[in-house]
Amino acid sequence: MAELKPVEAALSALLEGVQPLGSERIPCDRAAGRILAEPVAATLDVPPFDNSAMDGYALHHRDAGRWLRVNQRIAAGATGEPLAADSCARIFTGGAIPEGADCVVMQESVEVDGDWVRVPEGVPAGDNIRRRGRDVTAGSELLPAGEPLEAAALGHLAGQGITEVTVRRRPRVALLSTGDEIVDPGQPLGPGQIYNSNRPMLRRLLERFGAEVVHLAAIPDEPEGTRRALEDAARRADLVVSTGGVSVGEEDHVKAAVEALGQLDLWRLAIRPGKPLALGRLPAEGHEARFVGLPGNPVSSFVGAWLFLRPLMGALLGAPALLELPRLAARAAFATQTGPRAHYMRVRLEFGTEGISAHAFRDQNSGVLSSCIAADALAVVSPETRLEVGDRVDCLWIGGA
């Protein structure tokens, strides 16, 4: 029997030689969720001028503690005049600080008598002023290559007046299902058949990881049909993902078809769930498609997607944030004993005053997909380990799966 391999070894083999895909220029209003292919430099200071952090009065700090005449009003978007002697300016949040002022006193802290205000003593220079360039200085790097364009990053771009960015092309993925017992939802079930839960689950995960699923197909349980399906998928995609059909059963034809068309490494991993994993390459006209064969059990496919498909998408997109799942240390609120395989347990995390606690779902069977719905993380329990309640356990964050 072949030796069980650790996840790290399979992941290293999967990512070997992977290079980021090409790039394209797109409008920022269509760039949400995409990955920057090149760094973006700032051309403007943010803020572009010294401005007030609140509604109040702008003055020179040496005049604090005195009665001052209010000789102008500066709203956001307006530019005031230089301060006259013994005066201050009524100013509103975002208003430009006038020449001669070096602090702002909030309106609640002053006494008002007509056009005069008395400012309390001891106001420091710079108080309640947002200085020019405090957030961004012109010429600095605004966003690095590999940055996911989520809400704050898109706001950063807009703050520079940028309307287009260069992003990585989305990896094209073909998602294949094996097994004559698998039926698409909406079709009648025959004896011994089940609905295909892997396809919509993996499609959503792949899209979440940054891929574009361009092809969906079922692979028949016969050799020639399997080969044709894989050839067609490789022509369409950068990555071909299949579920099931990579073990040693007589009806598991994917392994032989991939070996005939290209190359295949079949891994028996020291993990639970998801021991079988197939990695390979499928030549096609003008390119070579990567192949990943996940187990057919839905939880095994779910865990395999997080452990292997996510970092593969990160490598293809040049996105370092996708290469590793965030790791959190928690206290186990469960006990377990592992054998020769590491156990990736679905857990719910609770964040309390004493730290993080991990609560395992009762049924960790690889067919119990319901355990993945509310799971925040995968608790990683090493092989041959007895874990007791209260012990430390490392958890891989998959929140919002």
Secondary structure per residue as TSV (DSSP state, phi and psi in degrees):
chain	resnum	aa	ss	phi	psi
A	1	M	-	360.0	133.4
A	2	A	-	-64.2	147.6
A	3	E	-	-67.8	139.3
A	4	L	-	-73.1	135.4
A	5	K	B	-104.0	148.4
A	6	P	-	-74.4	158.4
A	7	V	H	-56.6	-41.2
A	8	E	H	-59.5	-37.6
A	9	A	H	-68.0	-43.4
A	10	A	H	-65.0	-39.5
A	11	L	H	-65.0	-40.2
A	12	S	H	-62.0	-41.8
A	13	A	H	-66.2	-39.1
A	14	L	H	-62.8	-40.9
A	15	L	H	-89.1	-7.4
A	16	E	T	-59.3	124.5
A	17	G	T	78.4	0.6
A	18	V	-	-74.6	130.1
A	19	Q	-	-118.1	149.3
A	20	P	-	-59.4	146.4
A	21	L	-	-73.2	175.7
A	22	G	-	-69.0	-176.5
A	23	S	E	-126.6	168.8
A	24	E	E	-149.6	153.7
A	25	R	E	-98.8	125.5
A	26	I	E	-137.0	157.8
A	27	P	E	-65.7	147.4
A	28	C	G	-61.8	-29.6
A	29	D	G	-74.1	-2.3
A	30	R	G	-118.8	12.9
A	31	A	-	-99.3	2.1
A	32	A	T	-57.7	128.6
A	33	G	T	83.7	-8.0
A	34	R	-	-81.0	170.5
A	35	I	B	-112.9	127.2
A	36	L	B	-62.4	133.5
A	37	A	S	-92.7	-17.3
A	38	E	S	-147.9	154.7
A	39	P	-	-66.6	153.7
A	40	V	E	-114.8	128.2
A	41	A	E	-96.5	145.8
A	42	A	-	-78.9	139.2
A	43	T	-	-111.2	-8.8
A	44	L	S	-127.5	148.4
A	45	D	-	-74.4	142.3
A	46	V	B	-130.1	118.7
A	47	P	S	-65.3	158.2
A	48	P	S	-79.3	-8.4
A	49	F	S	-157.7	160.5
A	50	D	-	-63.1	131.3
A	51	N	E	-143.3	165.0
A	52	S	E	-79.6	136.8
A	53	A	S	-85.2	-4.0
A	54	M	S	-162.3	170.8
A	55	D	S	-76.1	131.4
A	56	G	E	176.0	-138.9
A	57	Y	E	-134.7	131.0
A	58	A	E	-95.7	133.7
A	59	L	E	-155.8	177.2
A	60	H	-	-91.8	137.5
A	61	H	G	-59.6	-25.9
A	62	R	G	-68.8	-16.6
A	63	D	G	-90.3	0.9
A	64	A	T	-62.3	144.0
A	65	G	T	91.7	-0.4
A	66	R	S	-116.8	165.3
A	67	W	E	-83.1	130.9
A	68	L	E	-128.7	144.0
A	69	R	E	-80.6	135.9
A	70	V	E	-87.1	107.3
A	71	N	E	-108.2	2.9
A	72	Q	E	-162.7	163.9
A	73	R	E	-127.9	125.2
A	74	I	E	-122.5	106.9
A	75	A	-	-90.9	166.7
A	76	A	T	-59.1	132.9
A	77	G	T	93.2	-5.3
A	78	A	-	-109.5	156.3
A	79	T	-	-117.1	125.4
A	80	G	-	-87.0	177.3
A	81	E	-	-92.5	160.0
A	82	P	-	-57.9	144.5
A	83	L	-	-66.8	134.2
A	84	A	-	-79.8	165.7
A	85	A	T	-60.7	143.9
A	86	D	T	57.8	35.2
A	87	S	E	-133.8	168.5
A	88	C	E	-142.0	173.5
A	89	A	E	-121.6	132.6
A	90	R	E	-69.8	126.2
A	91	I	E	-136.3	150.5
A	92	F	-	-120.1	161.1
A	93	T	T	-52.3	127.0
A	94	G	T	90.6	-9.7
A	95	G	-	-67.9	145.5
A	96	A	B	-71.3	134.0
A	97	I	-	-69.3	125.8
A	98	P	-	-74.4	156.4
A	99	E	T	-59.5	133.7
A	100	G	T	99.2	-13.3
A	101	A	-	-100.0	146.5
A	102	D	-	-138.5	12.5
A	103	C	E	-160.0	164.0
A	104	V	E	-130.9	133.8
A	105	V	E	-107.6	130.5
A	106	M	E	-63.0	148.9
A	107	Q	G	-62.4	-27.4
A	108	E	G	-71.3	-13.7
A	109	S	G	-99.1	1.2
A	110	V	S	-113.3	156.8
A	111	E	E	-94.3	137.0
A	112	V	E	-118.7	133.6
A	113	D	E	-140.9	91.3
A	114	G	T	63.9	-120.6
A	115	D	T	-91.7	11.5
A	116	W	E	-117.0	147.4
A	117	V	E	-134.3	146.9
A	118	R	E	-108.5	123.3
A	119	V	-	-97.0	136.5
A	120	P	-	-63.2	159.3
A	121	E	S	-75.9	163.3
A	122	G	-	77.1	23.7
A	123	V	-	-79.5	123.1
A	124	P	-	-80.4	154.6
A	125	A	T	-62.6	139.7
A	126	G	T	87.8	-5.0
A	127	D	T	-64.3	130.6
A	128	N	T	60.3	29.9
A	129	I	E	-115.2	130.2
A	130	R	E	-92.9	110.3
A	131	R	-	-73.8	148.2
A	132	R	T	-55.1	132.0
A	133	G	T	75.7	10.8
A	134	R	S	-60.8	-38.6
A	135	D	S	-88.0	-51.2
A	136	V	B	-138.2	138.4
A	137	T	-	-111.0	139.0
A	138	A	T	-56.2	136.7
A	139	G	T	94.2	-14.6
A	140	S	S	-84.4	165.6
A	141	E	E	-74.4	120.9
A	142	L	E	-79.4	-50.2
A	143	L	E	-142.3	139.4
A	144	P	-	-84.7	159.5
A	145	A	T	-58.8	142.1
A	146	G	T	92.3	-3.0
A	147	E	-	-77.0	128.3
A	148	P	B	-70.8	135.8
A	149	L	-	-89.5	79.8
A	150	E	-	-97.4	-168.7
A	151	A	H	-54.0	-53.7
A	152	A	H	-65.5	-39.1
A	153	A	H	-64.8	-40.2
A	154	L	H	-64.3	-38.5
A	155	G	H	-63.4	-38.6
A	156	H	H	-60.1	-44.9
A	157	L	H	-63.0	-44.9
A	158	A	H	-61.9	-35.6
A	159	G	H	-63.6	-17.5
A	160	Q	T	-98.7	-0.2
A	161	G	T	75.7	17.1
A	162	I	-	-79.9	133.5
A	163	T	-	-114.8	-14.0
A	164	E	E	-137.2	148.4
A	165	V	E	-139.3	158.4
A	166	T	E	-99.5	120.7
A	167	V	E	-123.7	161.1
A	168	R	E	-69.6	142.2
A	169	R	-	-64.5	139.3
A	170	R	-	-66.7	135.2
A	171	P	-	-62.0	131.2
A	172	R	E	-85.8	128.1
A	173	V	E	-123.4	134.0
A	174	A	E	-102.6	128.0
A	175	L	E	-113.8	115.6
A	176	L	E	-115.1	145.0
A	177	S	E	-118.4	138.3
A	178	T	E	-111.4	156.0
A	179	G	-	109.3	121.7
A	180	D	T	-68.4	-13.4
A	181	E	T	-81.7	-7.0
A	182	I	E	-92.4	127.9
A	183	V	E	-126.6	139.5
A	184	D	-	-71.4	143.2
A	185	P	T	-54.0	141.1
A	186	G	T	100.1	-17.2
A	187	Q	S	-97.8	151.4
A	188	P	-	-69.3	143.5
A	189	L	-	-86.0	131.5
A	190	G	-	-94.3	177.4
A	191	P	T	-59.0	131.9
A	192	G	T	76.7	7.6
A	193	Q	-	-102.1	155.8
A	194	I	E	-136.0	158.8
A	195	Y	E	-78.6	152.1
A	196	N	-	-82.1	97.2
A	197	S	-	-88.0	-22.1
A	198	N	H	-68.1	-38.1
A	199	R	H	-61.5	-55.6
A	200	P	H	-65.7	-32.0
A	201	M	H	-65.8	-49.8
A	202	L	H	-70.6	-33.8
A	203	R	H	-61.0	-45.1
A	204	R	H	-64.4	-41.8
A	205	L	H	-64.5	-43.9
A	206	L	H	-61.6	-42.8
A	207	E	H	-64.8	-38.2
A	208	R	H	-64.0	-32.6
A	209	F	T	-81.6	-2.7
A	210	G	T	107.5	6.1
A	211	A	-	-88.6	164.0
A	212	E	E	-115.7	112.4
A	213	V	E	-80.9	111.3
A	214	V	E	-104.3	-10.1
A	215	H	E	-152.8	130.9
A	216	L	E	-124.1	133.3
A	217	A	E	-157.1	157.7
A	218	A	E	-105.1	138.1
A	219	I	E	-98.5	123.8
A	220	P	-	-71.2	155.5
A	221	D	S	-83.3	60.0
A	222	E	S	-153.7	149.2
A	223	P	H	-61.0	-49.6
A	224	E	H	-67.7	-40.5
A	225	G	H	-63.9	-36.7
A	226	T	H	-63.7	-43.8
A	227	R	H	-63.9	-44.9
A	228	R	H	-63.0	-40.4
A	229	A	H	-63.9	-39.5
A	230	L	H	-70.5	-39.6
A	231	E	H	-61.7	-43.8
A	232	D	H	-63.8	-43.1
A	233	A	H	-63.9	-41.4
A	234	A	H	-64.9	-33.4
A	235	R	H	-65.7	-31.8
A	236	R	H	-88.8	-21.7
A	237	A	-	-132.2	161.4
A	238	D	S	-84.3	-26.8
A	239	L	E	-139.6	131.9
A	240	V	E	-110.1	123.2
A	241	V	E	-116.0	128.3
A	242	S	E	-121.9	156.1
A	243	T	E	-119.8	128.8
A	244	G	S	78.8	171.8
A	245	G	-	79.0	17.3
A	246	V	-	-121.6	18.9
A	247	S	S	-96.7	-152.8
A	248	V	S	-111.5	15.0
A	249	G	S	-69.9	159.4
A	250	E	T	-65.5	-26.0
A	251	E	T	-98.5	8.3
A	252	D	-	-95.3	92.4
A	253	H	-	-96.6	-8.3
A	254	V	H	-63.5	-43.2
A	255	K	H	-55.4	-50.9
A	256	A	H	-65.6	-36.8
A	257	A	H	-68.0	-42.7
A	258	V	H	-64.4	-41.1
A	259	E	H	-62.7	-36.8
A	260	A	H	-72.1	-35.5
A	261	L	H	-85.1	-34.2
A	262	G	S	-149.9	-117.1
A	263	Q	E	-140.7	153.0
A	264	L	E	-144.2	137.3
A	265	D	E	-115.9	122.6
A	266	L	E	-103.0	120.3
A	267	W	E	-108.3	137.5
A	268	R	E	-109.0	107.2
A	269	L	B	-91.2	148.9
A	270	A	S	-86.5	55.0
A	271	I	E	-135.1	157.2
A	272	R	E	-140.1	121.8
A	273	P	S	-86.5	168.0
A	274	G	-	100.1	44.7
A	275	K	-	-64.7	-47.0
A	276	P	E	-81.9	136.3
A	277	L	E	-146.6	130.2
A	278	A	E	-111.3	130.2
A	279	L	E	-124.4	136.4
A	280	G	E	-166.0	-170.4
A	281	R	E	-138.3	140.0
A	282	L	E	-123.0	111.0
A	283	P	E	-68.7	141.6
A	284	A	E	-143.1	167.4
A	285	E	T	-61.1	117.0
A	286	G	T	86.1	-7.8
A	287	H	E	-163.0	175.6
A	288	E	E	-126.3	123.3
A	289	A	E	-89.8	137.9
A	290	R	E	-76.0	151.4
A	291	F	E	-127.5	131.7
A	292	V	E	-129.4	120.8
A	293	G	E	-106.8	113.3
A	294	L	E	-95.0	158.5
A	295	P	-	-63.3	159.3
A	296	G	S	-80.6	-26.5
A	297	N	S	-62.0	134.5
A	298	P	H	-61.2	-40.3
A	299	V	H	-68.4	-37.3
A	300	S	H	-62.4	-41.0
A	301	S	H	-66.2	-40.5
A	302	F	H	-60.3	-51.2
A	303	V	H	-65.0	-42.3
A	304	G	H	-61.2	-35.2
A	305	A	I	-63.1	-44.0
A	306	W	I	-67.9	-38.6
A	307	L	I	-80.4	-29.2
A	308	F	I	-121.9	-46.5
A	309	L	I	-69.5	-38.4
A	310	R	H	-61.4	-52.1
A	311	P	H	-64.7	-30.7
A	312	L	H	-65.1	-41.6
A	313	M	H	-62.1	-38.4
A	314	G	H	-60.7	-40.6
A	315	A	H	-69.6	-40.3
A	316	L	H	-70.1	-28.8
A	317	L	H	-95.2	-5.5
A	318	G	T	63.3	37.7
A	319	A	-	-114.5	96.5
A	320	P	G	-57.4	-30.5
A	321	A	G	-64.3	-20.2
A	322	L	G	-92.4	-10.2
A	323	L	T	-70.9	-30.1
A	324	E	S	-135.2	141.0
A	325	L	-	-75.4	142.4
A	326	P	-	-57.6	136.5
A	327	R	E	-112.2	127.7
A	328	L	E	-121.2	139.4
A	329	A	E	-91.3	130.2
A	330	A	E	-135.3	165.2
A	331	R	E	-93.8	129.5
A	332	A	E	-70.9	128.6
A	333	A	S	-100.6	25.9
A	334	F	S	-149.3	164.0
A	335	A	-	-122.1	146.1
A	336	T	E	-157.5	162.9
A	337	Q	E	-131.5	124.3
A	338	T	-	-100.5	158.3
A	339	G	-	-100.3	-135.5
A	340	P	S	-75.7	-6.1
A	341	R	S	-114.4	141.8
A	342	A	E	-65.9	143.9
A	343	H	E	-108.6	123.7
A	344	Y	E	-101.2	95.2
A	345	M	E	-93.8	136.1
A	346	R	E	-74.4	124.9
A	347	V	E	-134.6	157.4
A	348	R	E	-109.1	131.8
A	349	L	E	-97.7	139.2
A	350	E	E	-118.5	131.5
A	351	F	E	-105.8	109.2
A	352	G	E	-121.5	-179.2
A	353	T	T	-65.6	-24.0
A	354	E	T	-97.5	8.7
A	355	G	E	118.5	-161.3
A	356	I	E	-101.3	134.6
A	357	S	E	-119.5	143.2
A	358	A	E	-110.0	125.2
A	359	H	E	-114.2	114.5
A	360	A	E	-81.1	144.7
A	361	F	-	-72.3	142.5
A	362	R	S	-59.8	-45.8
A	363	D	-	-102.4	109.2
A	364	Q	-	-100.0	18.1
A	365	N	-	-62.7	146.6
A	366	S	T	-71.4	-6.3
A	367	G	T	-99.6	-0.7
A	368	V	-	-96.5	84.2
A	369	L	T	-68.6	-23.9
A	370	S	H	-59.6	-25.1
A	371	S	H	-69.4	-15.6
A	372	C	H	-89.5	-16.1
A	373	I	H	-66.9	-48.5
A	374	A	S	-99.0	7.4
A	375	A	-	-71.2	130.9
A	376	D	-	-89.4	-25.7
A	377	A	E	-157.8	166.8
A	378	L	E	-110.3	116.1
A	379	A	E	-81.6	125.3
A	380	V	E	-99.2	112.3
A	381	V	E	-110.1	119.9
A	382	S	-	-63.3	160.5
A	383	P	T	-60.6	151.2
A	384	E	T	51.3	48.7
A	385	T	-	-124.7	136.7
A	386	R	E	-105.1	112.2
A	387	L	E	-102.7	128.0
A	388	E	-	-108.1	159.8
A	389	V	T	-57.8	131.0
A	390	G	T	96.2	-14.9
A	391	D	-	-70.0	154.0
A	392	R	E	-72.0	139.5
A	393	V	E	-141.3	134.8
A	394	D	E	-82.0	136.6
A	395	C	E	-125.6	135.1
A	396	L	E	-94.1	119.9
A	397	W	E	-75.0	124.0
A	398	I	-	-128.9	27.3
A	399	G	T	-47.7	138.6
A	400	G	T	79.3	22.3
A	401	A	-	-66.6	360.0
